[in-house]
Amino acid sequence: MSYVLMFPGQGAQRPGMGAEWFDRFPELTEAADEILGYSVRDLCVDDPDGLLGRTEYTQPAVYTVNALGWRVMREADGAPDLAIGHSLGEYNALEAAGVFGFADGLRLVAARARAMSAVTGGGMAAVVGLDDAVLRLVLRRSGLTGVEAANFNTVDQTVIAGPVDELAAAGDALRDAGARAVRPLDVSGPFHTSHMAPAAAEFAPELAAAELAEPAFPVVANRTARPYRAGGIAGVLLEQIDHPVLWRHTVEGLLSEGRTRFQEAGGSTVLTRMLRALRRELAAV
C-alpha cells in the first residue's frame, strides 16, 4: 500500500530515542560515531553530559535516529511513493529517496548544525490560536520588525522567531490580539528567518561540494511546498535555513490530492499530531 513518509526535525529529541535500533544497525551506528567523533548511542539513549538539547548535537542525533527508524519501517512497509520532512527532517527524506547516502547526509547535517548554532541571541516561540495573517499584521503594527514567522505548522499554530527581547514583546502583543498561548521553544537561535543568513552563507560551500542524485521518489520541499526538481536541490536546501517552513501548505496540498496514509519515522509522533490537527481544520472548513 502506498504511503507518505514523514520525518520530524529538531524538537523531536528525547532521552532514550533509538535505543532499540542501534544494535540492529551496527554499521550505521559505527559510521555515525566516526563522523561525529562521539558515541551517538550514548548521546541519544543516556545523554550523560546533557548535550542532546544543544543544536550542534540535536540535529545529528535526530537525523541518525530518523534514518534507523526509516530502515525498520522500510522492512515492514516497503518504500513510500513520496516523502516529506520538517526542517532537519527534510535531510532524512532526501536520504530515504537516495539523493545522498547516510554518511554524506550526516556530514551535511553536522555542518548545518554547526552553522546554525553559531547564530545566537535569538529564540523561537509557538503561537497557538491566531491565524497567521493576523499574526503577521499584529507584528507589523507593533513595530516588531525583527520577529518573523518561521514555521507555518497548522492553521492554529505558527512558530515565530527573532531576538529574545523582541520575542517577549511579541508574545504580549499576540496574546492581547487573541492568541490562546505563546510558548517559548527550547532552541538556541531564530531558525528559519532572515536572521539565519550568516548560517546559510557558512553552510553554502558544504552544499555546493555535495554530490546530490535525483530522488528515487518525490520529496516535497519545506521552502516551496512543492517537490524538489533535479538540479535545484542544493539551492532550495540552502534557502530552507533562512526562510520559513511551509509545513501546513505541504500537508494540505497532499491531503487535497487525496492522500490518506501517512507514516512518521523515527519513533516520534510530533508530525502525526500536526497531521491530525490539519485534518480536523480542513474538515471544519
N, C-alpha and C positions, 0 to 999 in steps of 0.2 A: 504493500500500500504506500502511495506517495505521501510525503510529509514535508513541512518546512522545518528546517533545523535552526535552532536559536542558541546563541552563546551570550551569556552575561558578561559584564565588564567589571571595572573597579567598583567596589561596593558589595560584591558577592562573596568577598573573602570571609573566612571564618575558621577558627582553630579546629583542626580535625578534618578539614576538607581533603578529599582524595585518599584518605587513609587506606581504603580497601583496594586501591588501584596501583599504588607504586610497585608492590611486589609482582603484580600481574604484568607490568610493562617495565622490566628492569633495564632494558637497553635505552629506552627513552628517559628514564629516571637518571641513569648514569650520564647520558648526554647532557641533560639539563644541569646536573651538578658541575660538569666540566665547563660548560659555557658560563654559568653564573658564578662559580668559584665558592659555592657553599652547598649544603645539603638542602635541596628543595623539599624533601620529605620532612626533615626536622622543622623547617620553616612553616610548612602547611599543617602538619599534624600537631606539633607541640608549641611552636613559636616561643622557644625558651628565652630569647632576647627581646621579645616584644616588638619585632620588626614588621610583622605582617600588615600593619596598618600604614606603613610608610610607602609612598608611591613607587619608589625605585625597587621595592621588594614585592609590593602588592601585585603589580602588573605581571611580572614574570611568573609569580606563583599562580595567579588566576589563569593565565594562558596555559600553563602546564597542566593544571587540573582539568581545565576545559578540554584540552587535547586528549587526555587519557579517558575522560568520560565519553567523549565522542567515539573513541575506538570501541568502547564497551557497547555503546548504542548501535554502532555500525554492525557489530557482530550479530546483534539481535534483529535489527530492522533494515539493514542494508543502507545504501546511500539515499540521501534526500533528493528531491528534484529542485530544491532551492535552499539557500542558507542566508541567515541574517545574524548580525552580532551587534550588541550595544557598545559603542565606543571601542575599548580594548577588544571586546569580543569579536569585532569585525576581523581581527587578525586570525582568530580561530576559524571563522567562516571561510576566509581565503585559504587557510592551510588545509581545511577539510576539502576544499574544491581543487586542491593541487596547485595553487598559484605559487607556493613555495613549500619546502619541506618543514618538518617540525623544528629542526635545529636552526635553519635560516630564519624562520618566523620568530623563534625565541630570541635570536640575536637582535632582530629588528625591535621586538617588544622591549628588550632590556635597554636598548639605546633610546627608544621613545620615552621610557620611564625615567631615565636619567635626565633627558632634556626637559621633560615636563616638571620633574621635581625641583629643577633649578629655578623655576619661576615661583617666587614666594610672595608673601604679603597679601594674599587674597584667599577667597574661600568660595563655597557654594552653599545654596540652601534650596530645599524643595518647597515650592509654594502650592498649597492644596486649596481647591475650591474657588479658583479665579480663572476665568477664560484668559488665554494667553494674549489676545488682542487687548483686553482690558489691562492686563498686567503691564504690557509694554507702554500703554498710554499713561498709566499711573507713574511709571518710572520716568518717562519723558517729562510729564508735567511737574514732577517733583525735582527736576534738575539733576537726577541721579544718573548722569551720562556714563559713569564708569561701570554701572551694573547692567548686565546683558542677559538675555535668555540663552541658556546653554544646552538644555535638553528639553525637547518637547515630548514628554513621555506619554501622557494621556490627555484627554480634554480637561480633566480635573487636576492634573499635576504637571507643572512646569518647573524646571530647575533653573535658578538664576545664579550668576557668578559675578565676582568683581572684588574690589578692595574691601578689606574687612570692615572699615568704618562706614563705607557706603552701603555695604550689605545690611548692617544693623539698622541704618536709617530706612533702607528699602523695606525691611521687614515691618517696621512701624507703619509706613505708608500703605503697604499692601494689606495689612490687617485692617487698617482704617477703611480701605476700599472694599472690604468684604471677604478677604481670604480667611478660610477657616483655620489655617495653620501655616506657619513659615518655619521650617525645621532645618537648622544648620546641618550640613553633611560633614563627615569626618574625612576631609581631604585637605591637601596642603596648598592648593592653588586654584585660580579661577579658570578651570579647564573649559575648553570648547568656546572660548571667547577671544576677542581681538587681543586681550592681554597675553595670550599664549603665542603671539607672533615670534618672540625670541626662541621659544622652544621649537617651533616649526622650522625656523632658519637653521637651528643647530642640528635638527634631525634630517634636513633635506639631503645632505651628502650620503647618509646611510641608505635612504630610499633610492637615490639616483644610482647607487652602485649595486642595488639588489637585482637579482635575476628573477623576473616575475613571468610566470607562464599564464596562458589563457585559462580561465576557470573551466573545470570539467562540467560544472552546472552553475546556473546563475547565482550571484551573490549581490544582494541589494546594498547599496552604499548609504551610510549614515548622512553623508554630505548632501546627497541629491534625492534620496528615497527612490532611486532607480537602479537597475542592475549595472554593475561595472561593465565597461566596454574595454575590449582588448586594446592595449597600448595606452590607456589612460589611468591605469590603476595607481601608479605612484603619485601622480598629481592629485588625485582625489583623496588618497590616504593622507597626504601631507596637509591638505586643506582641512581634513577632519579635526586636526589638533586645535585650530583657532577659529572654527566655525561650529554652529550648534548641531546637535544630534537630532535628526528628524525622525525619531522613532515612531511617534504617533502616525505620521504621514506614511511611513513604511508599512506598518501593520494594517492600517486602514486600507491601503492600496491592495494588499494581499487578500484581505477579507472581502473586498469588493470584487476581486477576481473569482471568488467562490472557494478559496482555500479554507479548509476546515480543520486539518490535522497539523498541529504544531508540537514540536518536542524540544525541550530545553536540555542542553547537555551541561555536564559539569557538576551535577548534584544540587544546583541552585533552583529556586522557584521564583526569583525576582521577576523575570520576564513573563513567566506563566501568570503571575498575579496581574501584571500590566495588561496582558492579553485579555484576561477575564474582565478587567475594568473597561477596556476598549470595546469589547463585545457588548457589555451592558450599555455603554454610552451610545453605541450605534443602534442598538435595539430600541433605546428610549427615543432617539431621533426618528 
